[in-house]
Structure formats: structure tokens, C-alpha cells
Amino acid sequence: QPNVVQPPAQEPVPVPQPEAPKPNAPQPDIPQPPPAPVAPPSPPVPSTPPAPPAPSTPPTPPAPPAPPAPPAPLAPPPPVAHDAKVTSSVPVVIVAPPTPTPPSTPVVPVIPSTPPAPIQPSSPNTGANNGGASTGGRPLWGLTYSPYNTDGSCPDVNTVTAQLHKVAAATGHIRLYSTDCSQLSSVLQAITRNNIALDVYAGIWLAAGPTRMQADLDQFVAAAKTYGTGLIKGLSVGNEDISNGMSEATLIGYINQVRARLQAEGLSGIPIYTTEQDAKFSRAMAAASDIVQVNIYAMFDGYFANLDASVKSVIQRANHIKNNVAGGKLVRFGESGWASSGNTGPSPLTLANEIAYAQKFKCAAAAAGFEYFYFEAKDAQWKAGAVASEQNFGIFNAGFTPKFDF
């Protein structure tokens, strides 16, 4: 049964490391069959030399030893509640990291019994951005959506349905971060039964450890098989996990594990990737992903000139990823936005500036050819104890009343 988790914890949860491999068990001696008898030579014939003896049959080589079973992952700490987003300042000037040399033994949380084939895109690569980020006549290309109630509890499918009717007035694409609270199943059920014009980009949450990750993956597979894959346009394995301390080898191991599971379940047509802050996204992560999805903000910068400069900055940073990291793959904004209140430094966080940023960003992203998920659908009052800015990114308030005139 899926775990129903509680509101976010105050302290970060360390990522457990797997046990060291156990030594190979000694293999029993395998007896070898005796060689076949040597055929006797033919009798001599005048003027004809005797035939040489037939070669002896070589012994059957011993069977190779069976490989040791992979170690089971360590038991994780208690799961954190939901998928509270951790934001941090991202510098505007970015130096593309060199391609890291993978360790001789990468740290992979769970190794499938049959190793996956070399990384191949789960769906045809759409290539570099080409200006095709149409909103379909709606205000925004995409929105991130976290359905939790204000008190952090899980909404029922009727609540999700009512919210998605309002979301569909603003966008045609939504991004989820997890499958907890049965949110993926509720979203797919609401869309399917009510003909709501939305596509879904799902997520698997990694920050709470391998047990939570496995539960999310199991629920994703079950929902995809129940409602079909027609509405599911992508799957992000994690969100800003490198920024929060996960190793690159561990993250790539998770991506490959999810890809292998979906291929085994007959769900290989769904693009698989991770989402990370632009300053932390490496070429190795891009190579492991079907598309490159980056979170880019300007409101956390240590200076502010005006909103036009802030929007220009995030587009420049996305172009840097496209030209220096993505390797020709499509680049998409996983998040960008502006809070309507709070304080993160010099950037003025007001409702007027949130609306102005959204208007300027959507036009600049469309002109540059970038798909994007604007952060976020509703104010996150469920993030108990978070700073005010973190709770006030929504284009709807916590009661799902629009803050914007769409």
C-alpha cells in the first residue's frame, strides 16, 4: 500500500548509502569429464604412410561462477512529508561543468537483476528548441501543481477535479512532483472522467530515500496502466536533488533504474529525465535524460535592476544550458516564477511584480522557443513554517481564487 506522508519536516533527510558488496561465495569444484580415448592408427599400406592418430577430444571447460547477488539498499529514514521545494540563490554567471568521470563502481540505490541497456531516449528526441512552445490560446504554457490541502492533508478526487477545471483556464500542461496522496491517480481520473483539457508531466520524489522512491514508482506504473499513457507526456525523476546533496552517480542510477522498470512494464514511450537548478545541471545528467529540464529564478539573485533585466537573465541562462550542456536535446524550464510577498533580498516581492514577471517571462520564453512550467498553480500555505516567499508563488491563492486576471 502507498505511504501517506505527513507535512514537511524541518530538517533535511540524509540520503542513505547502500551496503558494500559482499565477497563472492567460494564455488564448488566441478568435476571434468575424462578425455575421449585416442583412436588407434590405421594399418600401414605399402608406399602410403600411416594416417596420424585422431586428436583427443578436449575436456569440457568448467562453468563460470555465478555472480554474487546485489546488496539490498539500507533502510531509509522516515519519509518527509510531501515534496516541499527547497530554493536557493543561483548565480547568473554559470560555467558549464566538465563531463565528470564516472566512478569505477557507481553508487546505484537498487540494481535491477538484468542491467538496463545503454541509455537510449524513451521517445524520439525533439531536438533543440525551435519556437514551438505554443500555449494553445491559454495564458501559460504550463503550471506546476501540488494538490495538498492548506493543512497539509491529502485532497479527495472531487477537490482535485474542481481545482483542475480552474487550472485548465490558465494552461494546457501541468507538472506534478510526486505520486503521494494518490495525486497522479486522482489527476488522471479527474481529467479522464471530466474531459479536462490538460496533459500531465509526472514526478517521482527522491529526497525522502529509496523506500519513498520505490513507492512513487510503483504508484506511477499502476496509474499509467489504469488510465493509459496518452495523457502522461513525461516523468521527472527527482527535483533539485543535486542542489540538496545527492551525488550525481546516485541520481543517474535512479534515472536508469526508472527507465529499466518502465521498459520492463511496456511503458517505454514516456520521456524520462531529471530536474535541477541550471547551475548544477551537468552534461552527464543531460546524457542520462531524454530532455533537459532546469529550474531558473532571478528573484533570489543578490541584485535587482528591474523586471525586464530579471527576465532577460533567466532566458540567457536557459540559452547557456541549451548551447553548452544539453547536447542538442530539448531544454525546458521546470520552474520559474516570482512571489507576491516575502523577502529574499533586493528583489521587490509584490503581487504587481508577480503579475508583471509572469507577463514578461511568458512572452520572452515563447520568443526564445522554450517550453516552461510557471511556478506555481496555488499558494503553498501547506508548507508549514516556510518563509513567506515560499508560500506565495501561486497564480491562485490557497482557496483557489485567481490572483491574476488571466
Number of C-alpha atoms within 10 A of each C-alpha: 6 14 14 13 18 14 17 20 15 11 7 13 17 14 20 16 16 15 13 11 11 10 8 11 10 7 9 7 8 9 9 10 11 10 11 11 10 11 11 10 11 11 9 10 9 7 6 7 10 12 12 10 11 11 10 11 11 10 11 11 10 11 8 7 11 9 8 11 12 14 14 13 18 15 12 16 15 12 20 20 18 26 22 19 13 13 14 13 15 19 15 18 11 13 11 17 14 10 12 12 8 11 8 6 7 13 21 19 23 18 19 14 8 7 10 17 9 8 14 15 19 20 14 11 14 13 13 17 18 13 13 12 19 14 17 10 11 14 17 27 23 31 27 23 21 22 24 25 16 16 11 19 17 20 17 15 17 11 15 21 21 12 21 24 17 16 26 20 16 22 24 22 23 25 27 22 25 29 27 24 20 20 24 25 20 21 23 26 18 21 20 14 9 12 10 19 16 22 20 22 22 21 25 27 25 24 24 21 23 23 18 25 22 17 18 23 22 16 22 23 17 14 21 17 13 12 14 13 17 11 17 19 17 22 25 26 28 22 26 23 22 18 16 17 13 16 15 20 20 19 22 23 19 23 22 27 20 23 27 20 17 19 15 11 11 10 18 16 17 21 21 26 27 28 27 25 23 26 21 21 25 21 20 19 25 22 20 21 27 26 30 30 29 25 27 25 25 23 24 19 17 14 12 15 9 11 20 13 11 21 23 15 17 22 18 14 20 21 17 17 26 19 15 14 24 26 17 17 20 20 27 23 26 25 22 24 23 29 28 24 19 16 17 19 13 13 22 20 20 17 18 12 18 23 20 14 20 22 13 15 24 21 14 17 22 19 13 18 19 24 24 27 26 28 25 24 29 27 25 26 21 21 23 16 12 16 13 17 18 24 22 25 25 28 30 20 18 19 12 16 12 17 17 15 7 11
